[in-house]
């Protein structure tokens, strides 16, 4: 059963509202140094045009902050309002300064003030000392974010948990949750609520388990922070896409997830299409016509691949007709039944011709492939014009 979307509070990131009843937003990240201002502007413009709604840039030192601000200024001058997130590791000072220029700052709870190398075993006092250090830095950071009305993502990554958390809770989902909760304790004390949480891992099962545990704990506590979904280091190609789809898809079906990033070791623009497909495939958001097609078999009497290809080429980007479902089926045997609730269904006839059905009623019988594509494209475009 598909769960109802988990109830979350709305967190504002620039002009985009994340959580609540807002659409699940798509994020990406540039993959070049932030000091390459021109390159970042180019990548972000392309991402924005492609449908990216929030973009992240790495801020590795204090010097990067001025480049970040410059990139933002150029984008705004071009009329591109995309919210910009500063991605910070290891430095509370950089994170604090980033709040002045970024719409949101993403920190890694595991390395915000803890050292990732060094001791691997901790006495109770040493553990508390680490916790105290983290919470002091976070207190200052959250207070400033609250004053500036900026939002923060607390990122919990399986691969970069603080060693003291791993020592105390084991290298598992419990340690990830406890790591987030340490940060939330500080936020609660100062009533800072503009927080989005993420629980990421490159191992899909661990990523799913961590998110499920965290959301159960948050809901128990009445804390409805939105969740950013992601499978880290998923790699490239089909395997990366499948891993991301499994990880994010399972959670979206659980009703978990308010924003997401598909991490690919490819040009960032490729992440957007995958994200859209995951959301549409889960029924979480519609970007275009939903195509259903049978795999074809020995009963198929026409070139089904080229018919599907032609329809997708002409109609795939018809955003205004996105509520339509079109089925392309090889034969009548299972065709109409398997096409389910499609608005339009193309069925192959044994003599090589095709027929078109609208809501299961035949509206065009025994015509050629060319004829059926031309007619269906026209009908969809007329629908687009509201005729
Ligand atoms: S719909 Fe017909 S052609 Fe397509 S796979 Fe099923 S039986 Fe084969």
Boltz pocket constraint, residues with backbone or C-beta under 6 A from the ligand:
constraints:
  - pocket:
      binder: B
      contacts: [[A, 294], [A, 295], [A, 296], [A, 297], [A, 298], [A, 299], [A, 300], [A, 329], [A, 330], [A, 331], [A, 332], [A, 333], [A, 334], [A, 335], [A, 338]]
      max_distance: 6.0
